[in-house]
Amino acid sequence: MNTDATAAYAMQNTQVLYVPDRRIDSFGDTRFNYILLSEPLDSVGHCRIRSGWVEANRPRILRPADLVGIEMEGFGPAARSFFDWIAEHGASIRALMKYGFRFSRSDVRTEYVHESVPEVSERVVNEALHSGDSFRAVIKGVDDAWEVSLLCFMLEMIQQSHDINFFDFKRRGLL
């Protein structure tokens, strides 16, 4: 599958089933504990469960304008292609690119279960509700583009955090 089709398909089919209580911090780093569920293409009625950490970090140093952009650690080439695709297709991420976020993922664990995604979703969302973890997220994604699904979640969190971050920047006289 080509990059454009993969990114478009993942964007259309990614759902955040359980949204973390926390948002992306305006002046610090934010680390989400994610569980990403997907159905393997060759195994209908089965579920792949990926879990780990995904972080949005503020830039460590200020960089010249021609060097700003998104940095990614622990992601494959599809993740870079995803941001290139978004920029090319008119989605507005200029502020994100200018700010220079750094995304990383770590501690990825994969489990394969002989249950359908809806069955696993119900159980995992219920566990998240009772976990007390304000950074827990449950995502239903696309198996062969799971990193793109994870980045879709991060972009959604950035959008949900926008008003709070804008207020924080304005309050500190940065806007």
C-alpha positions, 0 to 999 in steps of 0.5 A: 500500500502506498504512503498516501493511501496508508495514512488516509486509511489510518486517519479514517479508521483510528478511534480513541476509545478511552481519552486520558484525563490529562492533556499535553503540558504547555511547558513540559513533557507529557507521557501517555500510557497507550494500549492500541488494539488492531485486527491483523489483516490475515486473522479476522476475529483476532486482536493484536494488542500493543502497549507502551509509552508515547511522549510529546516533549517540548524542544530542548534547545531553540533551533534556527527557523530552517531546522525546526520541525517534528522529531521522532524517536522509536518510530519507523519511516511510516511515521515521518511519511505521515507528517509529510502527508499531512503537510502536503494535504493541507492539514494545518500543523504549522504551529506544531512544526514551528514549535518543534515537538519531539515525539517518542515511543518506548517500551512497546509490548505486543500480544496476540489474542484469539478474541475480536477487537470489540470484545477486547475493546470492552474489557480494556476500556473497562480496565482503563476506567478503573485504573486511576491512571490519568495518562492511560489511552485506549486506541483502536487502530490499523494493524499495518499502520499502527504507528500512524494510528498512534500519531493520530492519537497524539495529534488529537491530544494536541488539538484538545490541549490547544485552548489550555496551552494557548491560555498558558502561553498568553498568561506568561506573556509569550503570545 
